Amino acid sequence: MDINHIMKLLPHRYPFLLIDRIIECNPDESAHAIKCVTINEQFFQGHFPDRPIMPGVLIVEALAQTAAVAVAKSRESNLENLSVFFMTIDKCKFRKPVTPGDVLNLHIKRTNKVKNVYKFEGKCLVDGVIFAQCNFTAMMQDASINS
């Protein structure tokens, strides 16, 4: 799935769209995305000018966007008012710093679903090595309900 299809499924846009391609997607279950990290990323201007490191929270956000694609793909015909909200982030570990030139392989797997609440496991690998991992919960909500 290329970036154009991803942008049809997610509301995120540059500089906050943090996945470049979906390699594999099992709708509503699992997904594998990639993010090619370059020195041109906006966050490297301040994090850190002399030693560019991708902020950990953005790695978690990239995992969440990967999960959002998997869920959105299962609801592709009815995305107009769908909003996704983080509820929890648990067991988050950052094992190695992500730097320019790294290609993030973002793997997510749904571990539970109750109504509109989804739980996921996420792993970020670079060259087959785990750089970050976490469990997270997100809620899918029809935005028109609050209008």
C-alpha positions as CSV (number, residue, x, y, z in Angstrom):
1,M,0.0,0.0,0.0
2,D,1.6,3.3,-1.1
3,I,1.6,6.7,0.6
4,N,-1.5,7.8,-1.5
5,H,-3.6,4.9,-0.2
6,I,-2.3,5.5,3.4
7,M,-3.4,9.2,3.1
8,K,-6.9,8.1,2.1
9,L,-7.1,6.0,5.3
10,L,-5.5,8.4,7.8
11,P,-6.1,12.1,8.5
12,H,-2.4,12.7,9.3
13,R,-0.2,14.8,7.0
14,Y,3.4,16.0,6.9
15,P,5.1,16.5,9.2
16,F,3.1,14.2,11.3
17,L,2.4,11.3,8.9
18,L,5.1,8.9,10.2
19,I,4.7,5.9,7.9
20,D,5.7,5.7,4.3
21,R,4.4,2.3,3.1
22,I,2.4,-0.6,4.2
23,I,4.2,-3.9,3.4
24,E,1.5,-6.2,4.7
25,C,-2.0,-5.6,6.2
26,N,-4.4,-8.1,7.7
27,P,-7.3,-5.7,8.2
28,D,-8.4,-5.4,11.9
29,E,-5.6,-7.8,13.0
30,S,-2.0,-6.9,12.1
31,A,0.2,-4.8,9.9
32,H,3.8,-4.2,8.8
33,A,4.7,-0.7,7.8
34,I,8.0,1.1,7.0
35,K,9.3,4.6,7.8
36,C,12.4,5.7,6.1
37,V,14.1,8.1,8.5
38,T,16.1,11.0,6.9
39,I,18.1,13.9,8.2
40,N,15.4,16.1,6.6
41,E,12.9,15.2,9.4
42,Q,11.7,18.4,11.2
43,F,12.3,17.0,14.6
44,F,16.1,16.6,14.0
45,Q,16.5,20.4,14.1
46,G,16.0,20.3,17.9
47,H,16.4,16.6,18.9
48,F,19.4,17.0,18.9
49,P,21.4,19.3,16.5
50,D,24.7,17.6,17.2
51,R,23.4,14.1,17.6
52,P,20.1,13.5,15.7
53,I,17.9,11.0,17.4
54,M,14.2,10.3,16.6
55,P,12.1,11.0,19.6
56,G,10.7,7.9,21.2
57,V,7.2,9.3,21.3
58,L,7.3,9.6,17.5
59,I,8.3,5.9,17.2
60,V,5.2,5.0,19.3
61,E,3.1,7.3,17.1
62,A,4.4,5.5,14.0
63,L,3.3,2.2,15.5
64,A,-0.1,3.7,16.4
65,Q,-0.5,5.0,12.8
66,T,0.3,1.5,11.5
67,A,-2.4,0.1,13.8
68,A,-4.8,2.8,12.6
69,V,-4.3,1.7,9.0
70,A,-5.1,-1.9,9.9
71,V,-8.4,-0.9,11.6
72,A,-9.2,1.7,8.9
73,K,-8.6,-0.9,6.2
74,S,-11.4,-3.0,7.7
75,R,-13.8,0.0,7.6
76,E,-12.6,1.5,4.4
77,S,-16.1,2.1,3.1
78,N,-17.1,4.2,6.2
79,L,-14.1,6.4,7.3
80,E,-15.6,9.8,7.0
81,N,-16.2,10.5,10.7
82,L,-13.9,8.0,12.3
83,S,-11.5,9.3,14.9
84,V,-8.8,7.4,16.8
85,F,-7.6,8.2,20.3
86,F,-4.8,6.8,22.4
87,M,-6.0,5.5,25.7
88,T,-2.9,3.8,27.2
89,I,0.7,3.1,26.4
90,D,2.2,0.2,28.5
91,K,5.5,-1.7,28.7
92,C,7.2,0.8,26.4
93,K,10.9,0.1,25.9
94,F,13.4,2.0,23.8
95,R,16.4,-0.3,23.2
96,K,18.5,1.6,20.6
97,P,18.4,5.1,19.2
98,V,16.8,5.7,15.8
99,T,19.0,7.9,13.6
100,P,19.0,9.3,10.1
101,G,19.3,6.5,7.5
102,D,17.4,3.9,9.6
103,V,14.5,2.1,8.0
104,L,11.9,1.4,10.6
105,N,10.0,-1.8,10.3
106,L,6.8,-1.3,12.3
107,H,4.9,-4.4,13.3
108,I,1.6,-4.3,15.1
109,K,-0.7,-7.1,16.2
110,R,-4.1,-6.7,17.7
111,T,-4.3,-8.6,21.0
112,N,-7.9,-7.7,22.1
113,K,-11.0,-5.8,21.0
114,V,-14.0,-4.9,23.0
115,K,-16.6,-2.9,21.1
116,N,-14.6,0.2,19.9
117,V,-11.5,-0.3,22.1
118,Y,-8.5,-2.1,20.5
119,K,-5.4,-3.3,22.2
120,F,-2.1,-3.8,20.2
121,E,1.4,-5.0,20.6
122,G,3.9,-3.0,18.6
123,K,7.6,-3.5,17.7
124,C,9.9,-1.3,15.8
125,L,12.8,-3.1,14.2
126,V,15.8,-1.9,12.2
127,D,17.8,-4.5,10.3
128,G,16.0,-7.2,12.2
129,V,16.9,-5.8,15.6
130,I,14.2,-4.5,18.0
131,F,14.8,-0.8,18.7
132,A,11.5,-0.2,20.5
133,Q,8.4,-2.0,21.6
134,C,5.2,-1.3,23.5
135,N,1.6,-2.3,24.1
136,F,-1.1,0.4,23.5
137,T,-4.8,0.8,23.6
138,A,-6.8,3.0,21.3
139,M,-10.5,3.9,21.0
140,M,-12.2,4.3,17.6
141,Q,-15.0,6.8,17.7
142,D,-17.5,8.2,15.3
143,A,-16.7,12.0,15.4
144,S,-20.2,12.9,14.3
145,I,-21.6,11.6,17.7
146,N,-20.0,14.6,19.5
147,S,-21.3,17.2,17.0
